[in-house]
Amino acid sequence: MNDQARIRVRYSSVDGHNKTRKFDSIDAAREFAQYWVGRHPEMGRTYAISGDGIGKIEVTGTTLATLFPEAV
């Protein structure tokens, strides 16, 4: 997978903490995203928010539905 096709996942929180990681696999991207906001976040159109409202995930290179496939 070349650098342009990589999955980019950005985590940000209300206290200003930010992390951006690039992944070559869906599984690794999913693990990172679910670590920060849980397996069943609140889903917006372009972001996922943790249940407590503190963390937010944004993604390019795949969809949020791919990172959070389990229905609540």
Number of C-alpha atoms within 10 A of each C-alpha: 9 6 10 8 13 18 20 18 22 17 21 18 17 10 8 7 9 13 10 12 14 17 18 15 11 16 12 13 22 18 14 19 25 17 10 18 23 17 19 16 22 16 16 11 6 11 16 26 22 19 15 9 13 13 21 23 26 18 21 14 15 15 15 21 11 12 22 18 12 9 7 7
